């Protein structure tokens, strides 16, 4: 089932331009809005797990990290 998206606080000029664009393309304003979102997001590349992991390593470089076995032991000891 498709979801819904509500956009609030749009400038009046933007709404007028969207309506004009929709009319030029023979679509409803809502359909034009969907098409703009589809086009904008279809060209966006989702990062791979490896890219996200590399970014996380870069962001946390130089920080002290507690070994996972120590965290697991502490969690078990708390029970």
N, CA, C and O of each residue as an XYZ file, in Angstrom:
316
protein
N       0.848     -1.178      0.000
C       0.000      0.000      0.000
C       0.895      1.244      0.000
O       1.751      1.376      0.875
N       0.720      2.137     -0.940
C       1.541      3.342     -0.986
C       1.316      4.218      0.234
O       0.220      4.280      0.791
N       2.381      4.890      0.629
C       2.299      5.805      1.764
C       1.881      7.191      1.316
O       1.777      7.473      0.122
N       1.649      8.036      2.281
C       1.271      9.420      2.029
C       2.330     10.341      2.592
O       3.000     10.015      3.572
N       2.473     11.488      1.966
C       3.420     12.495      2.403
C       2.730     13.839      2.325
O       2.167     14.201      1.292
N       2.774     14.571      3.411
C       2.154     15.887      3.433
C       3.258     16.920      3.616
O       4.075     16.810      4.530
N       3.278     17.915      2.751
C       4.300     18.960      2.812
C       3.614     20.252      3.238
O       2.667     20.709      2.598
N       4.101     20.825      4.314
C       3.499     22.048      4.854
C       4.436     23.235      4.654
O       5.626     23.083      4.380
N       3.857     24.405      4.799
C       4.596     25.672      4.807
C       5.372     25.928      3.522
O       6.515     26.382      3.563
N       4.755     25.640      2.388
C       5.370     25.941      1.107
C       5.077     27.387      0.730
O       3.995     27.907      1.002
N       6.046     28.021      0.105
C       5.829     29.384     -0.383
C       4.758     29.358     -1.461
O       4.673     28.413     -2.246
N       3.947     30.401     -1.492
C       2.888     30.482     -2.505
C       3.464     30.428     -3.907
O       2.884     29.801     -4.793
N       4.610     31.085     -4.119
C       5.245     31.084     -5.432
C       5.616     29.664     -5.859
O       5.463     29.304     -7.026
N       6.098     28.870     -4.924
C       6.478     27.496     -5.234
C       5.260     26.668     -5.639
O       5.335     25.843     -6.550
N       4.163     26.890     -4.970
C       2.926     26.175     -5.294
C       2.438     26.554     -6.688
O       2.023     25.689     -7.458
N       2.487     27.825     -7.008
C       2.076     28.292     -8.339
C       2.964     27.661     -9.404
O       2.472     27.191    -10.430
N       4.276     27.651     -9.158
C       5.200     27.070    -10.132
C       4.964     25.575    -10.300
O       5.058     25.056    -11.413
N       4.658     24.876     -9.209
C       4.366     23.444     -9.288
C       3.101     23.201    -10.106
O       3.054     22.283    -10.924
N       2.089     24.014     -9.889
C       0.839     23.864    -10.637
C       1.055     24.121    -12.125
O       0.503     23.414    -12.967
N       1.860     25.133    -12.445
C       2.145     25.433    -13.854
C       2.923     24.284    -14.502
O       2.633     23.880    -15.628
N       3.890     23.781    -13.789
C       4.696     22.676    -14.311
C       3.816     21.444    -14.547
O       3.936     20.768    -15.569
N       2.927     21.164    -13.583
C       2.012     20.033    -13.722
C       1.136     20.204    -14.952
O       0.919     19.250    -15.699
N       0.632     21.414    -15.168
C      -0.226     21.672    -16.332
C       0.550     21.461    -17.630
O       0.019     20.896    -18.586
N       1.805     21.911    -17.668
C       2.617     21.726    -18.872
C       2.827     20.250    -19.190
O       2.913     19.858    -20.354
N       2.908     19.436    -18.134
C       3.136     17.999    -18.324
C       1.843     17.191    -18.366
O       1.879     15.967    -18.489
N       0.716     17.860    -18.266
C      -0.573     17.170    -18.342
C      -0.854     16.284    -17.144
O      -1.508     15.248    -17.268
N      -0.359     16.691    -15.986
C      -0.561     15.901    -14.764
C      -1.228     16.759    -13.692
O      -1.269     17.986    -13.779
N      -1.742     16.075    -12.692
C      -2.237     16.793    -11.528
C      -1.038     17.314    -10.743
O       0.089     16.860    -10.939
N      -1.286     18.255     -9.867
C      -0.204     18.790     -9.036
C       0.400     17.684     -8.183
O       1.616     17.623     -8.003
N      -0.437     16.826     -7.670
C       0.040     15.716     -6.838
C       0.913     14.754     -7.645
O       1.960     14.311     -7.173
N       0.474     14.437     -8.864
C       1.259     13.541     -9.718
C       2.586     14.178    -10.091
O       3.604     13.490    -10.174
N       2.585     15.483    -10.317
C       3.827     16.185    -10.641
C       4.779     16.158     -9.452
O       5.984     15.965     -9.614
N       4.239     16.349     -8.283
C       5.038     16.291     -7.052
C       5.681     14.915     -6.910
O       6.865     14.815     -6.590
N       4.916     13.865     -7.146
C       5.455     12.500     -7.088
C       6.580     12.306     -8.093
O       7.608     11.706     -7.781
N       6.375     12.821     -9.311
C       7.375     12.658    -10.370
C       8.669     13.413    -10.027
O       9.765     12.903    -10.260
N       8.542     14.602     -9.484
C       9.730     15.371     -9.086
C      10.508     14.604     -8.017
O      11.731     14.501     -8.101
N       9.817     14.071     -7.022
C      10.482     13.295     -5.973
C      11.126     12.039     -6.551
O      12.256     11.702     -6.200
N      10.406     11.343     -7.442
C      10.949     10.131     -8.045
C      12.232     10.431     -8.811
O      13.224      9.718     -8.664
N      12.216     11.484     -9.631
C      13.393     11.843    -10.414
C      14.565     12.256     -9.513
O      15.707     11.860     -9.747
N      14.272     13.040     -8.502
C      15.330     13.520     -7.616
C      15.994     12.374     -6.861
O      17.208     12.380     -6.661
N      15.208     11.405     -6.449
C      15.749     10.320     -5.627
C      16.256      9.140     -6.442
O      17.052      8.347     -5.939
N      15.815      9.004     -7.688
C      16.263      7.859     -8.486
C      17.730      7.977     -8.870
O      18.390      6.961     -9.088
N      18.246      9.176     -8.955
C      19.651      9.349     -9.324
C      20.576      9.306     -8.110
O      21.798      9.276     -8.259
N      20.004      9.303     -6.927
C      20.802      9.267     -5.698
C      21.259      7.832     -5.443
O      20.453      6.901     -5.445
N      22.548      7.669     -5.228
C      23.128      6.349     -5.010
C      23.169      6.060     -3.510
O      23.710      6.838     -2.725
N      22.589      4.932     -3.136
C      22.625      4.509     -1.742
C      24.014      3.965     -1.426
O      24.530      3.141     -2.180
N      24.628      4.403     -0.338
C      25.958      3.877     -0.010
C      25.884      2.407      0.392
O      24.904      1.958      0.988
N      26.935      1.671      0.055
C      27.000      0.255      0.410
C      27.342      0.123      1.891
O      27.749      1.091      2.534
N      27.173     -1.070      2.418
C      27.530     -1.332      3.803
C      29.002     -1.020      4.036
O      29.367     -0.444      5.061
N      29.849     -1.406      3.075
C      31.285     -1.173      3.202
C      31.597      0.320      3.266
O      32.455      0.741      4.042
N      30.907      1.117      2.459
C      31.115      2.572      2.482
C      30.663      3.176      3.806
O      31.339      4.042      4.360
N      29.521      2.719      4.310
C      29.034      3.214      5.595
C      29.976      2.824      6.727
O      30.240      3.630      7.619
N      30.489      1.586      6.698
C      31.418      1.124      7.730
C      32.708      1.939      7.688
O      33.245      2.307      8.733
N      33.205      2.220      6.489
C      34.420      3.017      6.347
C      34.207      4.423      6.883
O      35.097      4.984      7.522
N      33.047      4.992      6.633
C      32.737      6.327      7.150
C      32.672      6.315      8.671
O      33.161      7.238      9.322
N      32.071      5.278      9.238
C      31.996      5.165     10.695
C      33.396      5.034     11.293
O      33.702      5.660     12.308
N      34.242      4.222     10.664
C      35.621      4.094     11.148
C      36.349      5.432     11.080
O      37.101      5.778     11.992
N      36.130      6.181     10.011
C      36.768      7.486      9.867
C      36.290      8.440     10.965
O      37.090      9.169     11.551
N      34.988      8.431     11.240
C      34.429      9.332     12.242
C      34.879      8.995     13.661
O      34.972      9.882     14.508
N      35.159      7.722     13.924
C      35.510      7.304     15.282
C      37.005      7.039     15.445
O      37.431      6.537     16.485
N      37.797      7.366     14.444
C      39.239      7.161     14.513
C      39.808      7.953     15.700
O      39.458      9.114     15.912
N      40.679      7.309     16.454
C      41.323      7.968     17.579
C      40.549      7.910     18.884
O      41.065      8.326     19.921
N      39.341      7.410     18.855
C      38.551      7.300     20.084
C      38.863      5.988     20.781
O      39.240      5.003     20.146
N      38.700      5.991     22.092
C      38.881      4.766     22.872
C      37.668      3.873     22.655
O      36.529      4.329     22.753
N      37.912      2.610     22.360
C      36.827      1.646     22.143
C      36.951      0.518     23.160
O      38.020     -0.070     23.330
N      35.850      0.228     23.830
C      35.817     -0.871     24.772
C      35.618     -2.169     24.007
O      34.693     -2.259     23.200
N      36.453     -3.182     24.232
C      36.296     -4.460     23.532
C      34.920     -5.067     23.809
O      34.404     -4.983     24.923
N      34.342     -5.674     22.785
C      32.987     -6.220     22.917
C      32.900     -7.295     23.983
O      31.878     -7.408     24.660
N      33.968     -8.101     24.150
C      33.904     -9.151     25.180
C      33.794     -8.549     26.576
O      33.175     -9.139     27.461
N      34.389     -7.382     26.775
C      34.282     -6.714     28.072
C      32.854     -6.211     28.277
O      32.305     -6.346     29.371
N      32.258     -5.645     27.258
C      30.876     -5.172     27.363
C      29.914     -6.333     27.606
O      28.985     -6.216     28.405
N      30.136     -7.450     26.918
C      29.296     -8.625     27.142
C      29.433     -9.142     28.587
O      28.433     -9.467     29.227
N      30.646     -9.215     29.084
C      30.885     -9.675     30.461
C      30.180     -8.748     31.450
O      29.534     -9.220     32.386
N      30.300     -7.426     31.251
C      29.642     -6.479     32.154
C      28.132     -6.645     32.109
O      27.468     -6.569     33.143
N      27.581     -6.873     30.915
C      26.143     -7.073     30.793
C      25.678     -8.323     31.497
O      24.616     -8.324     32.120
N      26.455     -9.395     31.412
C      26.095    -10.648     32.080
C      26.219    -10.510     33.588
O      25.402    -11.054     34.331
N      27.233     -9.789     34.045
C      27.442     -9.602     35.482
C      26.334     -8.775     36.127
O      26.073     -8.913     37.322
N      25.689     -7.926     35.351
C      24.613     -7.087     35.890
C      23.334     -7.863     36.140
O      22.460     -7.382     36.861
N      23.200     -9.040     35.568
C      21.960     -9.826     35.725
C      21.864    -10.456     37.058
O      20.887    -11.146     37.346
